[in-house]
Amino acid sequence: MMGAVTGALALMLVASAVHVFGRPLLPPAGAGEHENPAEPYEWMWLQRANPDGSIPATAYRDALARTRQIEGETRTGDPQLGQAKWQLLGPSNVGGRLIDVVVDPRTPGIVYAAAGTGGVWKSTDGGVTFAAAWSDKLPQSMGALTITPDGTLYAGTGEPDHGGGGSYYGAGVYRSTDGGASWSSLGLTDTGAVGRIGVDPADPRRILVAAQGRLFDTTGERGVYLSEDGGASWRQVLQGRNDSTGAIDLAINPADPNIVLAAMWDKLRFPDGREYGGPGSGVYRSTDGGRTWARAGAPLPAVEAESGRIGVAFARSNPRRAYAITNDRIGNLTGFFVSYDAGASWTRPLTGEPALDAGDGGFAWWFGRLWVDPFDANHVFSAGVPMMESRDGGLSWISSPGNRFHADQHALAFDPHQRGRVYLGNDGGLYWSDKNGDVTGPWSRASVQPYMQFYAMDVSVQDVTRASGGTQDNGSLRSWNGASWNLYRGGDGMMNRINPVDHNNVFACSQNGGCARSDNAGDTMTSIRARFAGTRFNWVSPLEISAGGDTVYFGSNILNRSDDRGVTWRAVSPDLTGGPTPRNSTSYGTITAIGIAPTDKETVYVGTDDGRLWVTGNGGGTWTRLTDPDLPDRWVTRVTVDPQDARTAWVAYSGFKWESETQPHVLMTSDGGASWVDISGDLPQAPVNDVIRHPKHGDWLYVGTDMGVFFTPNLGRVWLKVGENFPAVPVNDLLFHEETKTLFAATFGRSILQTTIGDGSE
């Protein structure tokens, strides 16, 4: 059937990066191998890396350009396919991660929200419902959103909150002068992520950008960039102390735009660790509009402190008031600071720091933002797991109760038209308060916000109105009979599978193989995690059900099997990986794909994150490793077996183009895996996350990639794009419902989309 794979784009990994700065990795190396092989913060990136840990800087742009070419070829070769209209299946009542929120200063009711991997969204009813305000053809990963007094929007792509595994690579800065109907590129395409954008309120031609640079290496545009010609050209005006330092935040003084504060962040990630602090982190101040800068002194952390993420903000009602929050390299608070002279000097009100530190929960690298009430300089908000609120300038803090809104806060905006209306963006979407942001008061949630990040999905074979899926930050969700989606399994939602014979028998997994089963459609769930054999579990551990519905397979580093629909389990393989992997490797030594032959549940193909491929013809009694030289040394994302022939199968691989060489992403065998043929053809050189065969046509294949959904009518000789309106977002799971001729795509940022596909009989 299906499986789940990632939706994120790797940057260039430097194999020797661990030695560049001479600072230890985080977390400690322990025994010298992956102690927690399913760590979320690296999983999404690593499978897209080359075997040597690198990806060319132009890989994403090249793949996107090839996608545009295929769209043109589809218009000519199969206009009907190109015009296929994708529609939202859901959910829309549950939102995904928001990075930034702004309110139109001219027109009441217009609110814009930037989704982590879902583009820009617009509400015209005060945040109740949202519609896309971002081109499907542009990169969907967002980092910052700014609006000027005349309503001009600026969007920075590439998510800067690099704590989560779903942070995706961006492609620079864009501008819209028509409310998001169209966007134009302003350059800075070589920065991997944008932390903040500031526009001079007195001169909109002057734009400042906090550029983060690439995550896994020290190249790319990073630091503070200034344009004085409306984005036509840029120059770096603040460079970090070292090549791992970029800018994460900036604030322009509302009364004197010559005064600017910038927060620099010294960080670098490795395949299985991170440096989220260093001597380059610090607060800088400019008094000439960003042309020159000086580092702020004590009591702000000195160079030797090797600080982590920092946030800065000015108070609009009192422009001489400024705030800064600093954290250490492992995510703990190191200080909250106040300036009464527009950042020239600083004080530290210590009394509120214990509560503020608790709000970060040790994850300060995921937050690090401050907002000040435009009408009250003492009313301050700080992002954390809860939202932290101070009404006395940081002397004391209030934490939002757990039942007010979703955890992990990232964005806040004050409505200039309705005093007391405050908008909040977090990992669960958009909320608003009419009590001036009182974190203990009532909050309302947007009802239509279709930008969820899915790892996996399934639809009932018996009833197409029954669907479920696993999501980042929002657990496993289900919608039975077309009803609103609701949570039925917590954690980060991963594999979701519905028994093809009895749709009341369902499985929902959380991270690291935390699976549960149900015989009443998820009303009650029983954990089965402890019943699995194995020593290493992937962040998204695969689970698949046989076509007959009685046998279930689960992968750790070995294959587990159940013959009673998931009640009892036994190991049916040895370790199918290369074993525990050394630190800084791009794999974890875990199974990532399971393909069960629909005609024979004893024939099973298994793929791993270290590029191994196996097959058994007797349910795991014996195993044959498939070693055809055409099989790439890449992370296996999916194995799909022909519905009519157990010896015919397709395998999909992650990864981008390696240097100048194209890489196979889809291969086919017709002899049980003895030999393989590359059928990738002219697909974009981008990760392929799923491959399925049309149930009626043996030559028709569909693939879900980081560039969208593609179709071949002839086993890869020609590839076409399924619908031009499909966004440039990773597709992690595909399913074709034969009875209704519906193709479903679970995306990492645009929820679940569906379209009707003909079978040639029309």
N, C-alpha and C positions, 0 to 999 in steps of 0.2 A: 504494500500500500504506500505509505508515505513515511517520512521521518522529519526530523527538525535539524536545521543547521543554522549557522549564524547569519547576522545581517550587519556587517560592519566592514570597514575598509582599512587595511593596514597601511601604515607609512613605512618608510625605509627603516629596517632594523640594522643596527650596526653590531656585528657579531662581537667586536671587541669593546663595546661601549662600557662594559662593567669596569674596565681599567682606565677609562678616560680621565676621570676626576679623582680617582683614588679614594672614593668614599664607599662605605659598605652598602650592599644591596639591602632593600627592605622587602619582605621580612628576612630575618637571618637565614643563612643557608641550611642550618640544621645538619642533616646527615649528608648533604651534598647532592641530593636529588629532590625532585618535586615531592615535598611532604604533603601538600594538598594539591593533587594534580588537576583539580577542577576549579582552580581559583578563577573567579569571574572576571577580574580586572584585566587579564591578558587573553582570555580564551577567544574572544571575538577577533582580536587582531592577529593572533598567531596563525590561525589556519589560512590566512591570506598571505602569509610571508613565504618567500622563497626558501628552499632548503638551507641556504647560507644566511638566512635571516634578513634579507634585503628585498626591497621592492623599489623599482625605479620611480622617481618623483612624478613622471608624466603618465604613470600607468592608468590612473583613474581618468584623466583627461582624454587619453587615447581611446579607452574603452567607451567613454561617453560619445566621442566623435564617431566611432564606428557604429554605435547605436543609431545615431542620427542618419548615417548612410543607409543602414538597413531599413529604417523607416521609409526612406525614399524608394528603396528597391521594393518594399512591400506595396507601396502605393501603385507601382507599375505592375508588379508581378501578381499580386492578389489583393486588389482594392477592397474586397469585402472583408478580408482578414484585418487589413489595416484600419478599417472603419469600425471594427469590433468595439463596442462601448462597455467599458468596465464600470460597474456600479458597486456601491458600498453594500456589503452584507452586514457589516457591523464589527465591533460595537461602536455606537456613537454616544451612548449614555455613560460610558466610562472613558476617560481621557488618558492619553499617554503623557510622557515627560515634556513639560514646557520649559524653555530656557529663558525666554524674555517676554514681557508684556508691555505694550504702550497704548495710550489713549489718544485719539485724534483731538487736538486742541481746538479745532474749528467746529466740528459737527458732533453734537451730543449723541451718545449711543454707539459710536464707532470705536471698537477695540480691536487691536491686532495682537496676535500671539505667535511666537516662534516655537515650533516643536523640535525636539531633539533631532529626530531624523525624518521629520514630516513636513518641512517647509513652513511658510507663513500662512496664517489663517486670519480671517476677518469676520467680525461680528458687527451687525448693524442694529442689534437690539439689546445693547448693553451687556453683552457677554452670555446671553442665553443660548444662542446657536451660532455656529461658526461654519464658514464656507472657505474653500481654498482661495488664497490670494497670492499664489506663487505658481510659476510655470512648472508643469509636469516634466519639462525637459531640462530643468536646472537641477544642480545638486540639492538634495533635500535636507542635508545636515545643517543645522543652524547653530550659531554661536552668540549673536547679538542682534538687537533690533532697536532702532532709534527713530524718533519722529521729530521734525522741526516745527516751528510755529506755523509755517505755511502748509503743513501736512505732507511734506516730502518724507518718504521712508528710506532708511538705510538699513540694509541687512548684511551682517557678516556671517559667512558660512563656515562650517567646521565647529563642532561642539568643543568648547574649552574646558568643560567640567570632566576631566579625563579620569575620574574615579571609576565610572561605570564601564562595563565591557562594551556597551552599545555606542560609545562615542565614535562618530564617523567623520571621515576626512572631508574638508571643504574645498572651495575653489575661489576664495577671495570675497570681495565686497560688491554689493549690488545696490542700485537705487531705483525707486519708483516715484513718479510724480503724478500718478493717477490712481492712488489708493490701492496699489497692488495688482492692478489689471495687467501691467507690463513692467518688466525690470530690465535694466541695462547694467552691464558689468563695468565696474570702476577699477578693475585690476587687483593687485596684491594676490594674484592667483597662486603664489608659491608659499603662502602661509597656510599651515595645516588647519588652524583654528583661529577664530577672532574672539577676543574676550570682551571688548567693548568698543563702541563708536561714539564719538562726541563731535557735535557740530557747533561752531561759534554762533551764538544767537544773534550777534550783531553783524556777522559776515558769513553767510552760509557757504561761501566758497572755501572757507577754512574748515577742514575736516581732520580729525585726529582718530587714529585707529590703534587699539591695543592688539598687536599681533602676537599670537602664541608661538608660531612656528610649528614644526613637525613634532610629533609625540615621541617617536622611537629613534630619532636621530637628531643631530645638532645642525642640520641644514635648514634652508627655507627662510622666508622673511619673518623676522621676529624682532620684538621691541615696539617702540612707538613710532608710527609713521604719520607724516603731516602732508596734506595737500592744501595748496593755497589757490588752486584753480578749479575747484569743484570736482576733484577726483580725476582730472585729466592726467595728472602726474603726481608722483609721490616721492618723498625722500625720508630716509630713516633719521629721526631726530633724537632718539634715545636708544642706545645700544646697551645690551647687558654686559655685565662684567666678564662673562664667559659665553661660550657658544651654546650653552644649554639654557640660557635665560631669555624669556620672552615677556611680553606685557600681558597681564590678565585683567586689569581694571584701570579706568581713568575717570576723572570728574573735572568738569569745567565750572569755574566759579560763576554763579548766575548773575552777579553784579559786575564782575570784572573778568571777562573771558581771557585776559592775558594770564590770569592765575589758573594753573592746571595742576592737578595731582595725578600721579600715575603709580600703579602698583606693578612691580616687576616680580616675576616668579621663576626661580631657578629649579627646573625639573627635567627629568628624563626617565623614560620607562624602558625596561629591559624585557626579554621574553617572559621571565617569571618573577620580576621584582620591579622596584621603582626607586627613583630618587626624587622626592617631592619637596626638596628644600636644598638650600645651599647659599654660598656667599653672594650670589647674584640677586637674591630676593631682597626687596626693600621698597620704601616709599620715596618717590622723587617729586620735586616741585619745580614748576616753571613760572616765571613772571613775565615772559614775553610771548605768550600764546603758544608755547610748546617748541619754540626754536632752540632754546637751551634749557638745561636741567641741572639741578643740584640734589644730591641725596639728603633726605631729612635726617637730622641727628637725634640724639638721645632726648627723651626716653624711648623713642622708637628703636627697634632692634638694630644693632650694629652689624657690620659685615660678618664678624666672627660668630654671630648667633646662628648663621645658616638657617634663616627662617624659611617657612613654607609659604603657603598661599596668603595673600593679603587683599583686603577690600578697602575702598575709600569712598567717601561721599561728602558733599556739601549740603548745608541747610539753605533752602531757597528763601525762607522767611528771615534768615539772618546769615547773609553770605560770608560773614567772618567766622562762622561756626563750621568746623569740619570734623569728620570722624574717620578713624581707621581701625581695622581689626587685623591682628597678626596671629599666625599659627606656626607651629613647628613643623619639621619635616616629616613627622609621622601622623599629623592630623590633630594635634591638641592645641588648644588656645594658648597663646603666649602673651596676649595683651589686648585691651581695648583702650583707645586713645582719643582724646578730644583736643581740638585746637580752637582758640578764641581769636586768632589773628590770621585766618584764611590759610592755615598750614605752615606759617613761618615758625611756630613753636608748638609744642605739644605737652599735654599733661595726661596722667593715667589714673582714672578713678577706679581704684582697686576693688571697691566693695561689691561691684556687680559681676566680677569675673568668674567666680565659682559657678554661678548659675548659667552664665553664658557658655562656659566651657562644657558643661553638661549637655547643653543644647546641641553642640556639634557631634556628640557621641563618638569622638575620636575619628571622625570623617571630615575634618575641616577642609581637606583638599577637594571635597565634593561640593562645598558651599562657598564661604568667603565673600559674601555680598552684604552690603548695608544700604538701607533706604531711610530717608528722613522725610517726615511729614512736611509738605510745602507750606503749611500754615503754623507749624509748631516745631521750633528747632530742637526741643527737648524730646520730641516723640520720634523714636528711632526703632527700626526693625533690623534684625540680623537673621540671615538664613541659617538653618540647621536642620536636623531631623524633624523637630517641631519648628514653628516660627517663634522667634524670640522677640519680645516687645519691651521697650523701655519708655517710660513716660517722664523720666527725670534726667535725661541726657546721659544715660548709661550707668547711673549710680546703682540701679536695681533693674532686674529683668523678670518678665513673666513668660512662662512657657505655654504654648498652645496645648490644650488637652488632646488626647489621642483621638477623640471622637469628633473633632471639629472639621478636619480635612485630612487629606492624604499626607503621608510622610515625605520628607526630603524636599525642602523649599528652594526654589531657584529664582523666582521673579516676583516683583511687586510693582504696582502702578497706582497712582492716585488720580481719580477722575476730576479734571478741572471744571467740569460742568455741574457736578453734583457733589458738593462738599460732604465728606463722610463716606463716600463710595470708594472702596479700595479693592483692587483686583490682585489676585494671588495666583501664581503658577507654580506647580510642583510636579512630582512624578505621577500624580493622578489627574493632571489636567488643570482646568481653570475654575477658580472659586471667586466669590466676591462677598464683601461685607458692606453693610450700610451703617455700621457702627464705628466708622473711622478705623477699621482694621483691628478692632479689639479681638485679640486672639482667643479670649475666653468666651466671646459672644457668639451670636448666630452667624453662620456662613451659608451661602447658597452655591450650588454647583451648576456649571453649564450643562445643558441637556443634549446638545449636539456638538461633539468634538471628536471627529473621526481620525485620530492620529495615534492609534495604539501601535505598540511594537510587539509583533508576534514572533515567537520562535517556532511554533508548530500549530497545526489545526487538524480537525477531522470533521466529516459530515456523515451522518447516518446513511448507509446504503438503503435502508428501508424507508426512511423519511427525511427528505432533503431539508426540512425545516428544523431538524435537530443538528446543531453545530456546537463545537467547543474548540478552545485553543489555549495555548500557554503563552503568557505575556511577560515582558520585562516589567518588574516593579508592581505588577497588578495581579499576579497569581494566575490560576486557571479559571477561565470564564466559560459559561455555557449559555446557549439560547435554545430552549426547546419550544417547538411549535411557533417560531417567529416572535416569541416574547422578548422583552428586554434582557440584555445580557446581565448575568449575575455571577458573583464569585462562588466557586464551590471547592476550591483547593488553594491554600495560601502559598506564601513564598514567592519566588520568581517562578512563574509558570513555564514549564518546559513541554515535554512530550504529552500530547493528548491523543488518545486512541479510543474509538468507538467500535465495539465488536460488530463485524459485518453481518453476523447472523442474528444477534440479539443486541439491539442498541441500548438495552438497560445495563448491559455489562460494559462499563467504561473504565478507562485508566487515565489518571492525571498525575503528572510528575512535577516535582520542583527540582531545584538545582542539586547537582551531585547525586542523581539517582534516587531522590526522595519520592518514590512513586507510591501511589495508593490505588486501590481498586474499589469498584462498587457494582452491586447487582441491582440497584434501584435508580439508575441514571444519575448517580452522583448525589442523591439526597443524603446518604451516609457513605463515608469513605473509610476504608481500612488500610492502614499503612502496610506496605509489603517490603519496605527498604531493608529491614533486617534479615529478610529471607534470601537476599541475593548473595551469591558467592563472588569474591573478587577483592582485590586490594586497592584498585584505582578506579575511580568513577569520573566520567567526563562531566563538565558543567551541564551539557545537554546530553545525557545518556540515552541511547536509542532503545525504544520498545516497540515491537511490531507484533501484530496478530495475524495468524494464518487465515486464508480465505474461508476455511471451514469454521473458524471461530473458536475452536477448542484448544488450540495450541498458541502459546505466547512466548516470544523470545525477548530477552533483555540483555544488554551488553554492558559489562564493566570493563575489565581487561580480559575477562573470559566471557563466554556465552552462557547465559542461564536460560533454562527452559521450564515452562509449566504446561502440563497437559490437562489441567482442570480450570482453565480460564483465569489463571493467576493466583490461585489459592496456595498451592505448594510449588516449590521450585527446586531444581537441581542443576548442578554445573554439567555442561555437555562439551566442554572444550578445555584445553590447557590455556595458558596465557597466549593469546593470539597476536600480541604486540611484540615489539623489540625489548620489552622490559622497562623498568623504571628509567626515566630519561635524566640526563645530567642537567644541572641548572643552566639556564639560558638557552635551552633547546626550544624549538618551535612546536613541540608536541608533548603530550603527557603520558603516552603509552596506554591509550584507552581505545575501546571500540567506539566508532562514530557512525557506523551504518550497518543495517541488517536488511537483507533482501530475501524474503521467503517466496519460493516458487508457488504461485497460486494453484498449480496442478499437482504439487507434491510438497507437502509441508516438511518432508524430511530433507529436501534440497534447500540449503540455506547458504547465501553468500554473505561474507562479513568483511567490512573495511575498517581500517584503523586510522588514527591521526598521524601515525608515523609511516603511512603509505603502504601498509601491508594489505593484501587481499587474499581471502581464503574461501574455500567452498567445501561443504560436506554434502554427501548424497544419502546419508543414513542418520540424519537428525543429530549429528554431533559425535557419532561413534568413531569416525575417522575423519581427518582433515587433510586437505591438499592446499599447499600454498601456491598461489598463482603468481608466476614470476616472469611473465612475458616482458621483454625489454621495452616494449612500447608503453608499459604502465609507468606513469610519472611518480616521482618521489614527492608526493603531495598528500595533503590531508584529504581522505576520502569522505565525501559528504553524503553520498547516496548510492545505493545499489537497488536497481529495479529489475525484476525478473518478468519475462514475457508471460502474459496470462495464458498462453497456449503451449508453451515449450519451455521446460525447466532448464534446457541447455542454452537458451538465448537470454542474455542479460545486458544491462547497461550500467556503467559506473560513472559517477560524476565526481569532479575534483574541484577544490577551491583554488585560490591563487590568481595572480595577475601575470602579465607578460614578464619574463625574466630577461633583463637586459634587452637585446635585440631579437631574442628567440621567442617564437610563439610556443605556447604550452598546450598540450591536449587537455581538454576539460570534460569531454564526453567520449567514452569508448564503448565498443560493443563486442560481445562474443556470441558466437553461434555454435560453439563446441564445448560448452560447459566450462569455459575459462581457460582452455588450453592455449588459445590465441586471442588477441584483441586487435581491433581496428579503430583508429582514431576517426571519429565522425564529427569532430568539432567544427570542421569546415571553416566558414568565415564568421563564426560567432565572435562577438567582442571578446577580447582577451581579458576576461573578468571571471570571478568565481561563479561556478555553476553549483547551485545549492540543492536542486532536485531535478529529476528526470522521470517522466511518465510516458507510457504508451497509450495511444487511443485504443479503447477496447475492441473496435471493429476494424481497425486498419493497422496492420503490422508495420507499415513504413512511416506512420505518423507519430512523431514524438513532440513533446512539449518540455521545455526546460525553464526552471526558475533561476534567475541569475541576479547579480547585484545591479544589473541594468534593466531588469524587467523580465517579461515572459516572451519566449521565442518559440517558433514552431517550424518543424521541417516535415514536408510531405514525402520525403524520399531518403530517409535515414541519413540526413546530414549533408547531402549534396548541395542543398540550398536551405538557408535559414531565413525566416521572416519574423517580423515583430507582430505580436498579437495585440493590436490596438495601439494607435498612436497616443491615445490619452493615458496610457499606463505610465505612472510616474517613474522617474529614475531612482528607484528605491529597491533595496534588496528584497528578493522573494525567497522565503525560507521554506515554504511548503506549497505543493501543488496537489490538487485533487480534481479528477473528472468524475462527475456524477452522471452515469450513463443514461438513466431513465429520463432525466430532465435536460440532458445535453449541456450541463453547466460546468464551466471550468472555474475553480476557486483558487485564489492565490493569497496566501498569508504573507503579509509584508511586514518589514521592520520599520514602521513609521507611518503607514497609511492604512492600518487596520486590515481587514479581510475584504478583498475585492472579488467580484464575480462577473462572468460574461457568458452568454450563450454561444456555443460552438456547434456548427453543423457537422454531420457525419457523412455527407455526400449523398444522403438519401432524399434530400429535399427536392 
